[in-house]
Amino acid sequence: QVTLVESGGGLVEAGGSLRLSCAASGSTFSFNSFGWYRQAPGARRELVATISIGGSIYYSGSVKGRFTISRDNAENAVYLQMKSLKPEDTAVYSCKGTRWVAGRTSEYWGQGTQVTVSS
């Protein structure tokens, strides 16, 4: 059974930094794509950043220039370095691994980690 486990969340003051990690276990394959998503209370889940196995990266406009996504293909892990954090970055952050095989898409989600930014 494939599981994704996030870590690194916590409470930080505005302007501070955090580094989130997401490690996959039970997988015999590499994910084609990893993504970080976040969901604030009362809000819809939103995409934060994605990275492909080849290194192509996308950032949402709200985090571009402040967050950096990276991955370790050998470890089947993805990271999110967050700098210059703002109170509006407060949310549960979840990672998603996507695998594409023979036209089929499989998605795997972690349980999420809370990030709270105080003003």
N, C-alpha and C positions, 0 to 999 in steps of 0.2 A: 504494500500500500504506500502510495506516494504522499508525503506530507511536507508542507512548507511551514517553517517556524520563524516568526519575526522576533527580533530583540532590539534593544537599544532605545526604546521610548522612555519618556520620563517628563519631569517638570523642569523647565528652563525659563530664565528671564528673557524678555524681549531683547533682541540683538545677539543672543547666544547661539550656540551650535549644538547639534546632536547628529549622531551617525546611526542610522538604522541598518540592520542586517537581516537577511532572509536566507535561510539555508534549507535546501531540499534533502530529504532523506527517503530511502526506499526506492530511489529511482535508478534505473539502469540506462537512462537516456539523458541527453542534454536538452533543456528547454530551448525551443526556437526563439522565444521572446520572454522577457520578464517585464513586469510592470509594477509600479507603485501607485496605489490609489489611496484616497483618504475620504473620510466621512465625518463631518462635524454634526453635532446634535441638531436634529431638525432639518438637516440638509440632505441633498442627494449625494451619493458617492461620486467623486470626481477623479478623473485620471490626473496623476501628478507627472509621471515620467515613464518612458519605456526604453528598453534597450534590447536590440536583437543579438543573436548569437554572433553575428558578424560585426557588431559594434555600432550599428546605426542607433541614434538616440533621438528621442523626442521629449520636449518639456512643455508643460502647460505655461501659458503666459504669466500666470501668477507666481510661478517659482523660478522661471528662467533667470539665470544670473545669480541665483542664491543657492539652488540645490544642484547637486551633481550625482548622477546615477552611474554606477559601475557594476561590473560583474566579473566573477571568477569562474570561467567555464570548467576548469579542472575540479573546482569544489562545488560546482552547480549552485552557486550562491549569487545573490545580488545585494547591492548596498545603496544607501541613499544618504549622502552627506548633505546636511542642511545647515546653512549659515544665515546670519542676519534674520533670525526667526522673528516672526510677528505674532501678535495674539490671534490674528485670523488664520494662522497655520494650525491652531489647535484642532485636533481631530484624532480619530482612530486611523492609523495607517496600516494598510494591508498590502501584501505582495501577491502577485498572480504570476504563475508560470503557464505558458502556453506551448503546446506541442502540436505540430502539424505533421500528420502521417497519412499518405495515400488519400489526400483530400478531406481527411477528418481532422477536426480541431478538438483538442482536449485541454481543459483549463483546470488548474489547481490553485486553490486559495489558501493563504495562511489565516490564522485566527485573528490577527491584528494586534497592534501595539499602540498604546495611548501616548500621544504627544500633547503636552499642555504648555502653552507659552503665556507667561504672566506679563502683565503690562507694568 
